[in-house]
Amino acid sequence: MSRQELHDLLAQLEQERNLLDPVNQEQHQRLDELVESLEQQKVYPDDFDQYSVLATQVSEMVAEYEANHPSVAAVLNGIARVLENFKV
């Protein structure tokens, strides 16, 4: 897994986010905050403790989106997998 894969997954997550029901602002905000946090990690890649925290947050979000937004959950799952590999 690479930083490029993370970049690609973030772009895919942004596309999926734009397809979500615009009424649910909380979901949009949470995804925006996640993307912002991950973008910051690209700026400060040596902060591995943050990767661990973010991986946990993303894994929790997967469960929230699985039932109603499986495509978002699939992208989030991919992001969690990449973050887990960064921890190693």
Backbone bond lengths (Angstrom), bond angles and torsions (degrees), N, CA, C in turn:
res aa  C-N    CA-C-N  psi(-1)  N-CA   C-N-CA  omega(-1)  CA-C   N-CA-C  phi
1 M - - - 1.444 - - 1.523 108.75 -
2 S 1.296 116.11 142.77 1.451 119.33 -174.40 1.525 111.31 -131.30
3 R 1.306 113.46 171.27 1.465 119.70 174.71 1.530 110.02 -63.01
4 Q 1.336 116.42 -33.40 1.461 119.61 178.33 1.527 110.27 -63.49
5 E 1.332 116.02 -40.54 1.466 118.78 178.43 1.527 110.29 -63.27
6 L 1.329 116.66 -40.13 1.460 120.17 177.39 1.523 109.99 -62.59
7 H 1.304 117.37 -44.10 1.468 121.57 178.09 1.529 110.48 -58.79
8 D 1.331 116.49 -45.37 1.468 121.08 179.54 1.522 111.51 -63.41
9 L 1.328 116.38 -40.90 1.466 120.26 178.90 1.528 111.34 -66.35
10 L 1.319 117.09 -37.01 1.467 120.10 177.55 1.524 110.72 -64.66
11 A 1.316 116.77 -40.19 1.465 120.40 176.94 1.528 110.33 -63.93
12 Q 1.316 116.35 -41.77 1.464 120.94 178.44 1.528 110.59 -65.36
13 L 1.331 117.19 -39.70 1.459 120.79 178.30 1.521 110.42 -63.14
14 E 1.312 117.10 -39.73 1.469 120.65 178.02 1.525 110.80 -61.69
15 Q 1.332 116.73 -40.66 1.462 120.32 177.60 1.524 110.81 -63.88
16 E 1.325 116.40 -45.60 1.465 120.47 179.76 1.530 110.98 -64.00
17 R 1.313 116.29 -39.51 1.467 121.21 178.79 1.525 110.42 -59.14
18 N 1.317 115.75 -39.81 1.462 119.72 -179.42 1.523 112.67 -68.36
19 L 1.335 117.16 -18.66 1.460 121.06 178.82 1.530 112.77 -88.55
20 L 1.330 116.47 -12.16 1.464 119.87 -179.78 1.522 111.22 -67.31
21 D 1.311 115.18 157.69 1.458 121.98 176.76 1.527 109.55 -56.42
22 P 1.329 117.89 119.87 1.468 120.02 -177.14 1.530 113.41 -66.12
23 V 1.322 117.36 -13.11 1.460 120.73 179.82 1.527 110.85 -70.43
24 N 1.324 116.90 -31.00 1.460 120.15 -176.26 1.532 110.39 -87.31
25 Q 1.315 115.35 81.77 1.464 121.48 -178.09 1.519 112.18 -67.26
26 E 1.329 117.73 -29.16 1.468 120.44 179.81 1.529 110.72 -62.95
27 Q 1.334 116.40 -43.20 1.459 119.74 178.21 1.522 110.41 -63.47
28 H 1.301 116.68 -43.78 1.462 120.66 179.55 1.523 110.31 -60.93
29 Q 1.316 116.42 -43.60 1.456 120.89 -178.22 1.531 111.16 -64.70
30 R 1.318 116.82 -44.13 1.473 120.00 179.77 1.522 111.66 -62.22
31 L 1.329 116.55 -42.00 1.459 119.81 178.40 1.530 110.58 -67.04
32 D 1.332 116.75 -39.82 1.472 120.33 177.44 1.524 110.77 -61.73
33 E 1.323 116.71 -42.70 1.467 120.58 179.69 1.535 110.67 -64.58
34 L 1.315 116.27 -39.33 1.460 120.10 178.10 1.525 110.61 -62.74
35 V 1.323 116.28 -48.16 1.465 120.34 -179.95 1.526 109.96 -60.34
36 E 1.315 116.91 -42.11 1.466 120.43 178.70 1.530 111.09 -60.89
37 S 1.321 116.74 -44.65 1.467 120.63 178.53 1.526 111.46 -61.86
38 L 1.317 116.08 -41.84 1.464 120.09 -179.92 1.524 111.11 -69.23
39 E 1.315 116.75 -35.81 1.468 119.90 176.47 1.526 109.95 -64.34
40 Q 1.324 117.57 -38.00 1.462 120.96 177.04 1.519 110.39 -63.91
41 Q 1.314 117.94 -35.41 1.462 121.03 179.22 1.520 110.80 -66.16
42 K 1.327 117.00 -29.93 1.455 119.12 176.61 1.522 110.46 -68.28
43 V 1.337 116.28 -28.65 1.456 120.72 178.75 1.527 110.36 -78.75
44 Y 1.336 116.98 -36.38 1.469 122.67 -178.07 1.530 109.66 -121.10
45 P 1.322 118.16 69.74 1.470 120.83 -171.60 1.522 115.37 -69.78
46 D 1.322 118.89 -13.05 1.461 119.48 -176.64 1.519 113.66 -85.72
47 D 1.312 117.98 -0.38 1.458 121.96 -177.59 1.531 109.70 -89.29
48 F 1.337 116.35 73.40 1.462 121.17 -172.15 1.521 113.53 -66.05
49 D 1.336 118.21 -26.09 1.465 119.20 177.56 1.517 110.66 -61.55
50 Q 1.313 117.10 -36.51 1.460 120.64 177.78 1.518 110.93 -63.55
51 Y 1.336 117.89 -37.50 1.452 119.78 178.52 1.520 110.26 -58.44
52 S 1.319 116.47 -40.46 1.453 121.24 179.65 1.523 110.86 -63.37
53 V 1.317 116.43 -45.96 1.470 121.24 179.42 1.521 109.89 -63.45
54 L 1.320 116.71 -45.64 1.461 120.24 -179.61 1.525 111.67 -65.04
55 A 1.319 117.45 -38.50 1.465 120.51 178.61 1.525 110.45 -60.81
56 T 1.320 116.33 -40.83 1.466 120.63 178.06 1.524 110.66 -65.17
57 Q 1.314 117.08 -44.84 1.470 121.22 179.25 1.522 111.00 -61.16
58 V 1.318 115.95 -44.16 1.463 119.80 -178.98 1.525 110.26 -65.26
59 S 1.307 117.53 -41.85 1.470 120.90 178.48 1.521 111.09 -60.28
60 E 1.317 117.30 -39.40 1.466 120.89 177.39 1.528 110.91 -65.62
61 M 1.327 116.26 -37.52 1.462 120.12 179.87 1.525 111.62 -67.97
62 V 1.331 117.14 -30.99 1.467 120.71 179.06 1.527 109.36 -56.69
63 A 1.315 116.48 -46.15 1.467 120.63 -178.76 1.531 111.52 -62.46
64 E 1.317 116.47 -35.63 1.467 120.09 -179.61 1.526 112.28 -68.34
65 Y 1.320 117.30 -34.50 1.464 121.25 -173.69 1.518 113.75 -95.51
66 E 1.338 118.21 -14.18 1.471 121.57 -173.62 1.521 113.91 -53.72
67 A 1.295 117.74 -47.81 1.468 120.37 -173.10 1.526 112.72 -70.78
68 N 1.320 117.31 -46.64 1.461 120.30 -172.44 1.527 114.76 -98.62
69 H 1.305 116.64 -20.97 1.469 120.79 -176.96 1.531 109.73 -139.43
70 P 1.336 117.17 68.77 1.466 119.99 -175.09 1.528 113.86 -60.87
71 S 1.323 118.54 -30.81 1.464 119.45 -179.87 1.526 110.78 -70.10
72 V 1.334 116.92 -36.96 1.468 120.70 175.22 1.528 109.11 -66.08
73 A 1.321 116.58 -43.49 1.467 120.89 179.59 1.521 110.91 -60.82
74 A 1.333 117.64 -38.87 1.462 120.98 179.82 1.532 110.83 -64.47
75 V 1.324 117.00 -41.28 1.465 120.46 178.75 1.527 109.41 -67.01
76 L 1.323 116.54 -44.36 1.464 120.21 178.86 1.526 110.97 -60.80
77 N 1.322 116.66 -39.20 1.460 120.82 178.04 1.534 110.62 -62.43
78 G 1.312 116.54 -40.70 1.462 120.49 176.43 1.522 111.71 -63.08
79 I 1.323 116.75 -41.06 1.468 121.35 177.95 1.521 109.91 -63.47
80 A 1.324 117.23 -43.80 1.472 120.78 179.29 1.527 110.17 -60.27
81 R 1.319 116.82 -41.53 1.471 121.94 179.49 1.535 110.39 -62.14
82 V 1.328 117.28 -44.36 1.464 121.04 178.57 1.518 110.13 -63.10
83 L 1.320 117.81 -44.18 1.460 121.28 -179.36 1.524 111.15 -64.01
84 E 1.310 117.13 -39.45 1.467 120.48 177.45 1.524 110.47 -60.82
85 N 1.313 117.01 -39.74 1.461 120.24 179.06 1.518 112.28 -70.00
86 F 1.323 118.54 -29.93 1.454 121.50 176.47 1.521 111.14 -66.12
87 K 1.329 117.30 -29.48 1.469 121.63 -178.83 1.512 112.11 -67.26
88 V 1.303 116.71 -28.31 1.473 120.82 -173.67 1.500 111.62 -64.57
